[in-house]
Structure formats: C-alpha cells, structure tokens
C-alpha cells in the first residue's frame, strides 16, 4: 500500500520546519549578541530587551 501523507500532516510538517528554522535563527542571533557583549561589556538583558522591542 503506498504511503500518501494527508494534507493536514503535510501542513503540520511544513509549519514545524518553519518554526524550527525560526528557532535556529534566534539561537544564532543570541550567540552573535553574546560575542558582541563579550567585546563591548554591555549587559545581555539590555540587548535582549531592545531586541524584544523591535519585534
């Protein structure tokens, strides 16, 4: 019997992949911020608050 995915399952899979990509992008951005903070001496919480305001 051929394995055909239902439309709902395909949509769920696509949405999950989008969320995973977004999550990975956010993690990557946070790592960049931590590197910048290490160099500048700024507090992480201040930078995260400013990022939250932009979104």
N, C-alpha and C positions, 0 to 999 in steps of 0.2 A: 504494500500500500504506500503510495507516495506521501511524503511529509510536506504538507502545504500549511504554512502558518496562517492563522486567521488575521484579518485586518487589524483587529484590536491588539493582538500580540505584536504585530509589526509596528504599530504606532507606539506601543509601550516601549519596545526595544529602541526605537529611534529617540524617543523622549529621554530614556535612560542614558543613551550615548551623549545626547546634548548636555544633560546635567553633569555627567562625568567630565566632559570636556570643560564646562564652566568651572567645575570644582578644581580641576587640574590647573586651569588658568589662574584662578585665585591663589592657589598654593604657590605657583610660580611667582606671582606678583608679591606675595608676602615674603618669599625668600629674597627677592630683589630689595624690598624695603629693609629687611634685616641687614643686608650687606651695606646699604646706604647709611643706615643708623649706626652701624659699627664704625663707619668712617666719619660721620658728622657728629655723633654723640647725642643726637636727638632721641627723645623717648618714643618707643614704639606705639604706645597708646595714643599719643598726639597725632601721629601719622595715620593710624588706623581710623581715628575719629574723622580726620579730614577726608579719608577715602570714602567713609560711610556717607558723608555729606554730599559727595559728588554723585553717588548712585541714587 
